[in-house]
Amino acid sequence: MKKAKTEEERELSCDGVFISVGRKPVTDFLAGQVELDAAGYIVADESGRTNIPGVFAAGDCTGEPLQVSKALGEGQIAGLSAAEWCARIQA
């Protein structure tokens, strides 16, 4: 491991690693379609709904803090919301 600020290096024993590759959301391809905030995050309500009916968003692309548990929880909610939306439009 190498600390970014101090350049200090040391070895760590571990069973798994999660690598963060930055804090800029990769949402540029959605500009002009899905509403994005000033930082480029997708604007979504608590159910994951965006400004486009049937388009849901979850996790790190919807804003900070960037963490796996946020993405997992919001993914579950958005998935259920999307399934409910599909069921309503097919009824």
MARBA-3410 file (N, C-alpha, C, O; in Angstrom, 1 decimal):
91
0.8,-1.2,0.0,0.0,0.0,0.0,0.9,1.2,0.0,1.9,1.2,0.6 ~ 0.4,2.3,-0.7,1.2,3.5,-0.7,0.2,4.6,-0.4,-0.8,4.8,-1.1 ~ 0.5,5.4,0.6,-0.3,6.5,1.0,-0.1,7.7,0.0,1.0,8.0,-0.3 ~ -1.2,8.2,-0.5,-1.1,9.2,-1.6,-0.4,10.5,-1.1,0.3,11.1,-1.8 ~ -0.8,10.9,0.2,-0.3,12.2,0.7,1.2,12.1,1.1,1.9,13.1,0.9
1.6,11.0,1.7,2.9,11.0,2.3,3.9,10.1,1.5,5.1,10.2,1.8 ~ 3.4,9.4,0.5,4.2,8.5,-0.3,4.8,7.3,0.6,5.6,6.5,0.1 ~ 4.3,7.2,1.8,4.8,6.1,2.7,4.2,4.8,2.1,3.0,4.7,1.7 ~ 5.1,3.7,2.1,4.7,2.4,1.6,4.8,1.4,2.7,5.6,1.4,3.5 ~ 3.8,0.4,2.6,3.9,-0.7,3.5,3.0,-1.8,3.0,2.1,-1.6,2.2
3.3,-3.1,3.4,2.5,-4.2,3.0,1.4,-4.5,3.9,1.5,-4.4,5.1 ~ 0.3,-4.9,3.4,-0.9,-5.3,4.2,-1.4,-6.7,3.8,-1.4,-7.0,2.6 ~ -1.7,-7.5,4.7,-2.3,-8.8,4.5,-3.8,-8.6,4.4,-4.4,-8.1,5.4 ~ -4.4,-9.1,3.4,-5.9,-9.0,3.3,-6.5,-10.1,2.4,-5.7,-10.7,1.6 ~ -7.8,-10.3,2.5,-8.5,-11.3,1.7,-9.1,-10.7,0.5,-9.5,-11.4,-0.4
-9.3,-9.4,0.5,-10.0,-8.7,-0.6,-9.6,-7.3,-0.6,-9.2,-6.7,0.4 ~ -9.9,-6.6,-1.7,-9.6,-5.2,-1.9,-10.7,-4.5,-2.6,-11.1,-5.0,-3.6 ~ -11.1,-3.3,-2.2,-12.0,-2.5,-2.9,-11.2,-1.2,-3.4,-10.6,-0.5,-2.5 ~ -11.1,-1.0,-4.6,-10.3,0.1,-5.2,-11.2,1.2,-5.6,-12.1,1.0,-6.4 ~ -11.0,2.4,-5.1,-11.7,3.6,-5.5,-10.9,4.3,-6.6,-9.7,4.5,-6.4
-11.6,4.6,-7.7,-10.9,5.2,-8.8,-11.2,6.7,-9.0,-10.9,7.2,-10.0 ~ -11.8,7.3,-8.0,-12.1,8.7,-8.1,-13.4,9.1,-7.6,-14.2,8.2,-7.2 ~ -13.7,10.4,-7.7,-15.0,10.9,-7.2,-15.8,11.6,-8.2,-16.8,12.2,-7.9 ~ -15.4,11.5,-9.5,-16.2,12.2,-10.5,-17.1,11.1,-11.1,-16.7,10.1,-11.6 ~ -18.4,11.4,-11.1,-19.4,10.4,-11.6,-19.2,10.3,-13.1,-18.9,11.3,-13.8
-19.4,9.1,-13.7,-19.3,8.9,-15.1,-20.7,9.0,-15.7,-21.3,7.9,-15.9 ~ -21.2,10.2,-15.8,-22.6,10.4,-16.2,-22.7,11.4,-17.4,-23.8,11.7,-17.8 ~ -21.5,11.7,-18.0,-21.5,12.7,-19.1,-22.4,12.3,-20.2,-23.1,13.1,-20.9 ~ -22.5,11.0,-20.5,-23.3,10.4,-21.6,-24.8,10.7,-21.4,-25.6,10.5,-22.3 ~ -25.2,11.0,-20.2,-26.6,11.3,-19.9,-27.0,12.7,-20.0,-28.2,13.1,-19.9
-26.0,13.6,-20.1,-26.3,15.1,-20.1,-27.3,15.4,-21.2,-27.2,14.9,-22.4 ~ -28.3,16.2,-20.9,-29.4,16.6,-21.8,-30.5,15.6,-21.8,-31.5,15.9,-22.5 ~ -30.4,14.5,-21.1,-31.4,13.5,-21.0,-31.9,13.4,-19.6,-33.0,13.8,-19.3 ~ -31.1,12.8,-18.8,-31.4,12.6,-17.4,-30.9,13.8,-16.6,-29.8,14.3,-16.9 ~ -31.7,14.4,-15.7,-31.3,15.5,-15.0,-30.1,15.2,-14.1,-30.1,14.3,-13.3
-29.1,16.1,-14.2,-27.8,16.0,-13.5,-27.7,17.2,-12.6,-28.1,18.3,-13.0 ~ -27.1,17.1,-11.4,-26.8,18.3,-10.6,-25.5,19.0,-11.1,-24.9,18.5,-12.1 ~ -25.1,20.0,-10.5,-24.0,20.8,-10.9,-22.7,20.0,-10.9,-21.8,20.3,-11.6 ~ -22.6,19.0,-10.0,-21.4,18.2,-9.9,-21.4,17.0,-10.9,-20.5,16.2,-11.0 ~ -22.6,16.8,-11.6,-22.7,15.7,-12.5,-23.3,14.5,-12.0,-23.4,13.5,-12.7
-23.9,14.5,-10.8,-24.6,13.4,-10.2,-26.0,13.4,-10.7,-26.6,14.4,-11.0 ~ -26.6,12.2,-10.9,-28.0,12.0,-11.3,-28.9,12.4,-10.2,-28.8,12.0,-9.1 ~ -29.9,13.3,-10.6,-30.9,13.7,-9.6,-32.0,12.6,-9.5,-32.6,12.3,-10.6 ~ -32.2,12.0,-8.4,-33.2,10.9,-8.2,-33.8,11.1,-6.8,-33.2,11.6,-5.9 ~ -35.1,10.7,-6.7,-35.8,10.8,-5.4,-35.4,9.5,-4.6,-34.6,8.7,-5.0
-36.1,9.4,-3.4,-35.7,8.3,-2.5,-36.1,6.9,-3.1,-35.6,5.9,-2.5 ~ -36.9,6.9,-4.1,-37.2,5.6,-4.8,-36.3,5.3,-6.0,-36.4,4.3,-6.7 ~ -35.4,6.2,-6.3,-34.5,6.1,-7.4,-35.0,6.6,-8.7,-34.4,6.5,-9.8 ~ -36.2,7.3,-8.7,-36.8,7.8,-9.9,-36.1,9.0,-10.3,-35.7,9.9,-9.5 ~ -35.9,9.2,-11.6,-35.3,10.3,-12.2,-36.4,11.2,-12.9,-37.6,10.9,-12.7
-36.0,12.2,-13.6,-37.0,13.0,-14.3,-37.6,12.3,-15.5,-38.5,12.9,-16.1 ~ -37.1,11.2,-15.9,-37.6,10.4,-17.0,-38.4,9.2,-16.5,-37.8,8.4,-15.9 ~ -39.7,9.1,-16.8,-40.5,7.9,-16.4,-39.8,6.6,-16.8,-39.5,6.5,-18.0 ~ -39.7,5.7,-15.9,-39.1,4.4,-16.2,-37.6,4.4,-16.1,-37.0,3.3,-16.3 ~ -36.9,5.5,-15.8,-35.5,5.5,-15.7,-35.2,5.7,-14.2,-35.6,6.7,-13.6
-34.4,4.8,-13.6,-34.1,4.8,-12.2,-32.6,4.8,-12.0,-31.8,4.3,-12.9 ~ -32.1,5.4,-11.0,-30.7,5.5,-10.7,-30.4,5.2,-9.2,-31.3,5.4,-8.4 ~ -29.3,4.7,-8.9,-28.9,4.3,-7.6,-27.4,4.3,-7.4,-26.6,4.1,-8.3 ~ -27.0,4.5,-6.1,-25.6,4.4,-5.8,-24.8,5.6,-6.0,-25.3,6.7,-5.9 ~ -23.5,5.4,-6.3,-22.6,6.4,-6.3,-22.9,7.5,-7.4,-22.5,8.7,-7.2
-23.6,7.1,-8.5,-23.9,8.1,-9.5,-24.9,9.1,-9.1,-25.2,10.1,-9.8 ~ -25.6,8.9,-7.9,-26.6,9.8,-7.4,-26.1,10.7,-6.3,-26.9,11.5,-5.8 ~ -24.8,10.7,-6.0,-24.2,11.6,-5.1,-23.4,11.0,-4.0,-23.3,9.8,-3.9 ~ -22.8,11.8,-3.2,-22.0,11.4,-2.1,-22.8,11.0,-0.9,-23.9,11.5,-0.9 ~ -22.3,10.3,0.1,-21.0,9.8,0.1,-20.8,8.6,-0.7,-21.8,7.8,-0.9
-19.6,8.4,-1.3,-19.3,7.2,-2.1,-19.0,6.0,-1.2,-17.9,6.0,-0.6 ~ -19.9,5.1,-1.2,-19.6,3.9,-0.4,-20.5,2.7,-1.0,-21.6,2.9,-1.5 ~ -19.9,1.5,-0.8,-20.6,0.3,-1.3,-22.0,0.1,-0.7,-22.9,-0.2,-1.4 ~ -22.1,0.3,0.6,-23.4,0.1,1.2,-24.5,1.0,0.7,-25.6,0.6,0.6 ~ -24.1,2.2,0.3,-25.1,3.1,-0.3,-25.6,2.6,-1.6,-26.8,2.6,-1.9
-24.6,2.1,-2.4,-25.0,1.6,-3.7,-25.8,0.3,-3.6,-26.8,0.2,-4.4 ~ -25.5,-0.5,-2.7,-26.3,-1.8,-2.5,-27.7,-1.5,-2.1,-28.7,-2.0,-2.6 ~ -27.9,-0.6,-1.1,-29.2,-0.3,-0.6,-30.0,0.4,-1.6,-31.2,0.1,-1.8 ~ -29.5,1.4,-2.2,-30.2,2.2,-3.2,-30.5,1.3,-4.4,-31.5,1.5,-5.1 ~ -29.6,0.4,-4.8,-29.9,-0.5,-5.9,-31.1,-1.3,-5.7,-31.9,-1.6,-6.6
-31.2,-1.9,-4.4,-32.4,-2.7,-4.1,-33.6,-1.8,-4.2,-34.6,-2.3,-4.8 ~ -33.6,-0.6,-3.6,-34.8,0.2,-3.7,-35.2,0.6,-5.1,-36.3,0.5,-5.5 ~ -34.2,1.0,-5.9,-34.5,1.4,-7.3,-34.9,0.2,-8.1,-35.8,0.3,-9.0 ~ -34.4,-1.0,-7.9,-34.8,-2.2,-8.5,-36.3,-2.5,-8.3,-37.0,-2.9,-9.2 ~ -36.7,-2.4,-7.0,-38.1,-2.7,-6.6,-39.0,-1.6,-7.2,-40.1,-1.9,-7.7
-38.5,-0.3,-7.2,-39.3,0.8,-7.8,-39.5,0.5,-9.3,-40.6,0.8,-9.8 ~ -38.5,0.1,-10.0,-38.5,-0.2,-11.4,-39.5,-1.3,-11.7,-40.3,-1.2,-12.7 ~ -39.5,-2.4,-10.9,-40.4,-3.5,-11.1,-41.8,-3.1,-10.9,-42.7,-3.5,-11.6 ~ -42.1,-2.2,-9.9,-43.4,-1.7,-9.6,-43.9,-0.9,-10.8,-45.0,-0.9,-11.2 ~ -43.0,0.0,-11.3,-43.3,0.8,-12.4,-43.7,0.0,-13.7,-44.7,0.3,-14.3
-42.9,-1.0,-13.9,-43.2,-1.9,-15.1,-44.5,-2.6,-14.9,-45.3,-2.7,-15.9 ~ -44.8,-3.1,-13.7,-46.1,-3.7,-13.4,-47.3,-2.8,-13.6,-48.3,-3.2,-14.2 ~ -47.1,-1.5,-13.3,-48.2,-0.5,-13.4,-48.5,-0.2,-14.9,-49.6,-0.1,-15.3 ~ -47.4,-0.1,-15.7,-47.7,0.3,-17.1,-48.2,-0.9,-17.9,-48.7,-0.7,-19.0 ~ -48.0,-2.2,-17.4,-48.5,-3.3,-18.1,-49.9,-3.7,-17.7,-50.5,-4.5,-18.3
-50.4,-3.1,-16.6,-51.7,-3.4,-16.1,-52.8,-2.8,-17.0,-54.0,-3.0,-16.7
END
